[in-house]
Amino acid sequence: MEILYKSLDNSQEMLLHSIIIQGEMDMMKIDSQVSDIISKVSDGYFLTRDEILFLLKINPHSPDAGFVMASADAINRAASGNKAEVHAQIGVNLSPCPKNCSFCAFAAKNQIFKEKNELSVEDITEVALRAEADGANAIFLMTTGDYSFDQFTEISKEVRTELKPDTVMIANVGDFANEEAKQLRKAGYTGIYHAVRMGEGRETNIDPQTRFNTVRAARGAGLLIGTCVEPIGPEHSIEEIAEKTLIGREMRPCYSGAMRRISIPGSEMEKHGMISEYRMAYLVAVVRLAMGRNLVGNCTHEPNVLGATSGANLFWAEVGSNPRDTEVDTSKGRGLDVRSCMEMFKETDFGMVQGPSVIYSENNGP
């Protein structure tokens, strides 16, 4: 271009500049349908399935996609008062799980963990107290799908007595019915994490209806629901992503979000590879918009800066077992600690909620 300019007079050069600038402006114009969708969310309305699909079809590296991500970030910051949370998840046990979720390191068929292993109640309590002291806004206890429910509630009661009375405890366990839901409430739990996952019933040995029944039982016992569109891989269609997004919204959760599938070595899912953090960040934005204007929480996992600038304000710190890790203790592998998660949020100009979770609260919902 510099060589071409040398052969032009001033008027020609100015004309060429204006053509280039106008061309760049035309390239940066946002599709009117995208603008209309963002305005609809801003005005307090929910998106339809077709509108969610429209967003999912956008080229993720286009100006339209950038506008979607920036809009989701702005809406999320407005809803949360520009505050983020870090929840600490403690993996209680390891075992070859008969639920055989293809994407999970615990699946018996994946042969990652061939022996049973679990943390003592003393170890769980020590880790929980450390997370609480570091500023975690909620403590999650997670088990494999076949772990003894009675044993879980007994451990939970002991941990509960050691934590501050207002510390929020969340259960991330297998499916359960009405009576078990009441037991969780009595054990000191505020809520649960539960999802109808990508490929449920196809890539898992769990009927999707079983997952719905658990959510219904939890709600009936007064437990709050956290969920996520997960675990997403390149093998999943945008139609299924939209379906799972809407299923999550129908749960009336206190947060949703998006998580990518992490490849487990030797698993049948490994051949598909993984989506990038950038793609996941875009999906986080779409899910955030689909959940409506007012929801205070939106998550992404694993923690990353892109997600925090695209509509996520909830990360998890992890210790103990982890369904995405081949290490017995994920703090030596993929898991981050509370302070590392907080630093990521601070790098994206979020303030941190101090004390108990605001996301897991009765007045929060889509």
C-alpha positions in Angstrom: 0.0 0.0 0.0 2.9 2.4 0.8 4.2 1.8 -2.8 0.8 2.6 -4.2 0.5 5.8 -2.2 3.6 7.2 -3.8 1.9 7.2 -7.2 -1.2 9.1 -5.9 -1.7 12.8 -5.4 -3.2 14.1 -2.2 -6.8 14.0 -3.2 -6.5 10.5 -4.5 -4.7 9.4 -1.3 -7.5 10.9 0.8 -10.2 9.2 -1.3 -8.4 5.8 -0.9 -8.1 6.3 2.9 -11.9 7.0 3.1 -12.7 3.9 1.1 -10.5 1.8 3.4 -12.0 3.3 6.5 -15.5 2.9 5.2 -14.8 -0.7 4.4 -13.5 -1.4 7.9 -16.6 0.2 9.3 -18.8 -1.9 7.1 -17.0 -5.0 8.3 -17.6 -4.0 11.9 -21.3 -3.5 11.6 -23.3 -5.7 14.0 -26.1 -7.8 12.5 -29.4 -6.3 13.4 -30.8 -9.6 14.6 -27.9 -9.9 17.0 -28.6 -6.4 18.3 -32.3 -7.2 18.7 -31.5 -10.4 20.7 -29.2 -8.5 23.1 -31.8 -5.8 23.5 -34.4 -8.4 24.3 -32.3 -9.8 27.1 -31.5 -6.3 28.4 -35.3 -5.6 28.4 -35.9 -8.6 30.7 -37.2 -11.2 28.3 -36.0 -14.8 27.8 -34.6 -16.0 24.5 -36.4 -18.7 22.4 -34.7 -21.9 21.2 -34.4 -20.4 17.7 -32.7 -17.3 19.1 -30.2 -19.4 21.1 -29.5 -21.4 18.0 -29.0 -18.2 16.0 -26.3 -17.1 18.5 -24.7 -20.5 18.4 -24.3 -20.4 14.6 -22.4 -17.1 14.7 -18.7 -17.2 13.6 -17.0 -17.0 17.0 -14.2 -14.8 15.6 -16.6 -12.3 14.0 -17.5 -8.8 15.3 -21.0 -10.2 16.0 -19.4 -12.8 18.4 -17.4 -10.1 20.1 -20.5 -8.1 20.6 -22.3 -11.2 22.1 -19.4 -11.8 24.5 -19.1 -8.2 25.5 -22.9 -7.9 26.1 -23.0 -11.1 28.2 -20.1 -9.7 30.3 -21.9 -6.4 30.8 -25.2 -8.0 31.7 -23.5 -10.4 34.1 -21.5 -7.6 35.8 -24.7 -5.5 36.2 -26.6 -8.4 37.7 -23.9 -9.3 40.1 -22.8 -5.8 41.0 -19.5 -6.7 39.4 -18.8 -9.3 42.1 -17.4 -12.8 41.6 -17.4 -15.9 43.7 -15.0 -18.8 44.2 -16.5 -22.1 45.5 -14.2 -24.8 46.8 -15.0 -28.4 45.8 -13.6 -31.3 47.7 -13.6 -34.7 46.0 -14.4 -37.1 48.8 -13.7 -40.5 47.1 -12.4 -42.4 44.1 -13.7 -45.7 42.8 -14.4 -47.4 39.4 -17.9 -46.0 39.0 -20.5 -48.3 37.4 -22.4 -45.2 36.0 -19.7 -45.3 33.2 -20.0 -41.8 32.0 -17.7 -41.9 29.0 -16.2 -38.4 29.7 -15.4 -39.2 33.3 -12.1 -40.3 34.9 -14.1 -42.3 37.5 -15.9 -44.5 34.9 -15.0 -48.1 35.4 -14.7 -48.7 31.7 -12.0 -45.9 31.4 -9.8 -47.8 33.9 -8.1 -44.7 35.2 -8.8 -45.5 38.9 -9.0 -49.3 39.6 -9.1 -49.2 43.4 -11.3 -47.4 45.9 -9.8 -44.5 47.8 -11.4 -41.8 50.0 -10.5 -39.0 52.2 -11.0 -39.3 56.0 -13.4 -37.0 57.6 -10.5 -35.3 59.4 -8.8 -34.6 56.0 -12.1 -33.3 54.5 -12.6 -31.0 57.5 -9.1 -29.7 57.3 -9.3 -28.9 53.6 -12.8 -27.3 54.1 -11.6 -25.1 56.9 -8.6 -24.0 54.8 -10.8 -23.1 51.9 -13.1 -21.2 54.2 -10.2 -19.3 55.7 -8.9 -18.4 52.2 -12.3 -16.8 51.4 -14.2 -19.5 49.5 -17.9 -18.5 49.3 -19.2 -22.0 49.4 -17.9 -25.5 50.2 -18.9 -28.4 47.9 -18.5 -32.0 48.8 -18.4 -34.3 45.8 -18.6 -38.1 45.4 -18.8 -40.7 42.7 -22.3 -41.7 41.6 -22.2 -44.9 43.6 -21.0 -43.6 47.0 -23.0 -44.5 50.1 -25.6 -41.8 50.7 -25.8 -42.6 54.4 -22.0 -42.3 54.8 -22.0 -39.1 52.9 -24.6 -37.5 55.2 -22.7 -38.6 58.3 -19.4 -37.1 57.0 -21.3 -34.0 56.0 -22.7 -33.5 59.5 -19.3 -33.7 61.0 -17.8 -31.2 58.6 -20.8 -28.9 59.1 -20.2 -28.6 62.8 -16.6 -27.4 62.2 -17.4 -24.7 59.7 -18.8 -21.3 60.5 -22.6 -21.4 60.9 -23.2 -19.1 57.8 -20.8 -21.0 55.5 -22.7 -22.4 52.6 -22.4 -26.1 51.9 -23.4 -27.7 48.6 -23.7 -31.4 47.7 -22.5 -32.7 44.4 -23.5 -36.3 44.5 -25.4 -39.0 42.6 -29.1 -39.1 42.0 -31.5 -39.3 45.0 -35.2 -39.3 45.9 -37.4 -37.2 48.2 -36.2 -38.7 51.5 -32.5 -38.3 50.7 -33.1 -34.7 49.7 -34.6 -34.1 53.2 -31.5 -35.8 54.8 -29.2 -33.4 52.8 -31.1 -30.4 54.2 -30.9 -31.8 57.7 -27.2 -32.4 57.3 -26.7 -28.7 56.7 -26.8 -28.3 52.9 -28.1 -25.1 51.2 -28.2 -26.6 47.8 -26.9 -29.1 45.2 -25.1 -29.1 41.9 -26.9 -31.2 39.3 -27.1 -31.2 35.5 -28.6 -33.1 32.7 -25.3 -33.5 30.9 -24.3 -33.6 27.3 -25.0 -37.0 26.0 -27.0 -38.1 29.1 -28.4 -41.5 28.5 -26.1 -41.9 25.5 -22.7 -41.4 26.9 -23.8 -42.3 30.4 -25.7 -45.1 32.1 -28.1 -42.6 33.6 -31.6 -41.9 32.2 -32.2 -38.2 31.8 -35.5 -38.5 33.6 -33.5 -39.7 36.7 -31.6 -36.4 36.7 -34.9 -34.5 36.4 -36.4 -36.4 39.3 -33.4 -35.6 41.5 -33.8 -31.9 40.8 -37.5 -32.1 41.6 -36.7 -33.9 44.9 -34.1 -31.3 45.8 -36.5 -28.4 45.2 -39.2 -30.1 47.2 -36.8 -30.3 50.2 -35.9 -26.6 49.9 -32.5 -27.1 48.3 -31.3 -24.6 45.8 -30.1 -25.8 42.4 -26.9 -24.9 40.6 -26.3 -26.3 37.1 -24.2 -26.0 33.9 -24.2 -27.0 30.3 -21.5 -29.6 30.4 -19.3 -31.3 29.4 -19.2 -29.8 25.9 -16.9 -31.3 23.2 -16.5 -30.9 19.4 -18.8 -34.0 19.1 -21.9 -32.1 20.3 -24.3 -30.3 18.0 -25.5 -26.8 18.6 -29.0 -28.3 18.8 -28.0 -30.3 21.8 -26.2 -27.3 23.4 -29.4 -25.3 23.0 -31.5 -28.1 24.4 -29.3 -28.5 27.5 -29.3 -24.7 27.9 -33.1 -24.6 28.0 -33.2 -27.6 30.3 -31.0 -25.8 32.7 -33.2 -22.7 32.6 -36.3 -24.8 33.3 -34.6 -26.0 36.5 -34.9 -22.4 37.8 -31.3 -22.5 39.1 -29.3 -19.9 40.9 -26.7 -20.2 38.2 -25.9 -21.9 35.0 -22.8 -21.6 32.7 -20.7 -23.8 30.4 -17.9 -26.3 30.9 -15.8 -28.1 28.3 -15.1 -31.8 28.3 -11.5 -32.6 29.2 -10.1 -35.6 27.4 -9.4 -38.6 29.6 -6.5 -40.6 28.2 -7.6 -43.9 26.7 -11.3 -43.1 26.9 -13.6 -43.4 23.9 -14.2 -39.7 23.9 -10.4 -38.9 23.5 -10.7 -39.3 19.7 -12.9 -36.2 19.5 -10.4 -33.9 21.0 -11.5 -30.8 22.9 -13.0 -27.4 22.2 -10.7 -24.4 22.8 -11.0 -22.0 25.8 -12.1 -19.4 23.3 -15.0 -21.5 22.0 -15.9 -22.3 25.6 -15.9 -18.6 26.5 -18.3 -17.9 23.6 -20.6 -20.6 24.8 -20.5 -19.2 28.3 -21.7 -15.9 26.8 -24.6 -17.5 25.0 -25.7 -19.5 28.1 -25.5 -16.3 30.2 -27.8 -14.4 27.7 -30.2 -17.4 27.6 -30.6 -17.4 31.3 -32.0 -13.9 31.3 -31.0 -10.5 32.7 -31.4 -11.0 36.4 -29.5 -14.2 37.4 -26.6 -13.2 39.7 -24.4 -16.2 38.9 -22.9 -17.8 35.8 -20.0 -20.3 35.8 -17.3 -21.6 33.7 -14.9 -24.5 34.4 -12.1 -24.9 34.4 -11.2 -21.4 35.6 -9.9 -19.1 32.8 -9.6 -15.4 32.1 -11.5 -15.5 28.8 -14.6 -17.0 30.5 -14.5 -14.2 33.2 -14.6 -11.6 30.4 -17.5 -13.3 28.6 -20.2 -13.7 31.2 -18.8 -15.9 34.0 -18.4 -14.8 37.6 -18.1 -18.2 39.4 -15.1 -20.4 39.5 -14.3 -23.6 41.4 -11.2 -24.3 43.3 -10.6 -28.1 43.6 -8.9 -30.6 45.9 -9.2 -34.4 46.2 -10.7 -36.4 43.4 -11.7 -34.8 40.1 -13.7 -36.4 37.3 -11.5 -34.5 34.7 -8.2 -35.5 36.2 -6.0 -38.6 36.3 -4.3 -37.5 39.6 -5.7 -38.9 42.8 -5.5 -35.4 44.3 -6.3 -32.8 41.7 -4.5 -30.1 43.6 -1.4 -31.8 42.2 -2.9 -31.8 38.7 -5.6 -29.8 37.1 -7.2 -28.2 40.2 -6.5 -24.6 41.3 -6.7 -23.3 44.8 -9.0 -20.5 46.1 -6.4 -17.8 45.9 -5.4 -18.6 42.3 -9.1 -18.4 41.2 -9.5 -15.1 43.0 -6.4 -13.7 41.2 -7.9 -14.5 37.8 -11.0 -12.6 38.7 -9.0 -9.6 40.0 -7.2 -9.6 36.6 -10.5 -9.1 34.9 -11.6 -6.3 37.2 -14.1 -8.2 39.3 -14.5 -7.5 43.0 -14.9 -10.6 45.2 -17.9 -11.4 47.3 -16.8 -11.5 51.0 -18.4 -14.2 53.2 -21.2 -16.6 52.3 -22.3 -17.1 48.7 -24.8 -14.6 47.3 -25.3 -16.8 44.3 -26.7 -19.7 46.4 -29.4 -17.6 48.0 -33.2 -17.8 48.0 -33.8 -14.5 46.2 -31.6 -15.5 43.2 -33.1 -17.0 40.1 -33.8 -16.4 36.4 
